[in-house]
Amino acid sequence: MTAAAHPLCGVRAAIIDLDGTMLDTVPDFHVAINRMRDELGLPSITAEQIKNMVGKGSENLIRSVLALDHDDAGIERHFTDAMDAYQRHYLAINGHHSTLYPDVAAGLAELKLAGLRLACVTNKPLAFALPLLKLKELDGYFDVIYGGDSFPKKKPDPMPLLKACEFFGLPPAQVVAIGDSSNDAEAARAAGCPVLTVPYGYNHGAAIHETDSDGIVDTLLHAARLIGMHNKPAEPV
């Protein structure tokens, strides 16, 4: 493939995922979920169990957690109480146990320096995402932040990514999505956006190499440099 034909050529904006891409939030989930389970009289579960459930929104997460102990009828019977307890506990500790992945701030800064506009699009509810990004001093990098409750559909549906493209006033081919899971890649492919994936996040227990993307990047800084490499001005002849 020639450089001129590379999917990253002409990119002018980036849509970046949150959990598993910018922040390791599993420690927050671990604390909040086990406090919720304790309220419901259920035993604690491990962070590794939770890691494979993260990424498809809070409702899916809580249903998956309840499915460890209940059949479908039991899940529905306990869902409201479990969700209420989880949200209460998560808001109390949101960001207190999570950590930035390497070179996240440096990568965001380099993307901005290169003139790219940035959106954070996450399946995390906005009530969780906004204070978390603020606490970690990441909110100022983004032109817009969309959560899992911002639209009727969430990733892997393309709707949130298409809404971000509309916000930028750019065609999807000029907006790269960067994430850690098949959710991000499937949403990007359906929207018509190029997509880069990081190898360290929460891809539902599957290897990221099995996910269809335009490249795997070690960090957001690596992503910024790769995008920059494909968008350098032509050398004068």
Salt bridges, closest charged atoms under 4 A:
ASP17 OD1 - LYS155 NZ 2.87
ASP19 OD1 - LYS124 NZ 2.96
GLU39 OE2 - ARG88 NH2 2.25
GLU39 OE2 - HIS89 NE2 2.76
GLU59 OE1 - LYS154 NZ 3.75
ASP69 OD2 - ARG37 NH1 2.77
GLU76 OE2 - ARG63 NH1 2.35
GLU110 OE2 - ARG225 NE 3.52
ASP143 OD1 - LYS112 NZ 3.64
ASP184 OD1 - LYS155 NZ 2.73
ASP212 OD2 - ARG189 NE 2.78
ASP214 OD2 - ARG189 NH1 3.19
